[in-house]
Amino acid sequence: LEVGCGMGLGLSILRSHYGHLELYGLETDYDCAREAERATRAVIHLGEFPGDRFGKAFDLVVCFRALAASSDPDGLLSQCARLLR
């Protein structure tokens, strides 16, 4: 899961190195989310970060730049930690 995946650059990098991964992204901007989904073939969720929206745990949660943009970075890290296996 990449939180704040933007247009999917981070997901694209993961896809190029690990093509077998089931990739997910979370993005608040509709246009960015749509482009990320198109470019990466990942499942992109649109909206803020509620930890229960996914219904699953992840092996990896990436927050590249998302922490700096968050009004509550500690809360964001806490939610990400709950989503890890």
ABEGO torsion letter per residue (X at the ends): XBBGAEAGAAAAAAAAABAABBBBBBBABAAAAAAAAAAAGBBBBBEBBBAAAAGBBBABBBBBGAAAABABAAAAAAAAAAABX
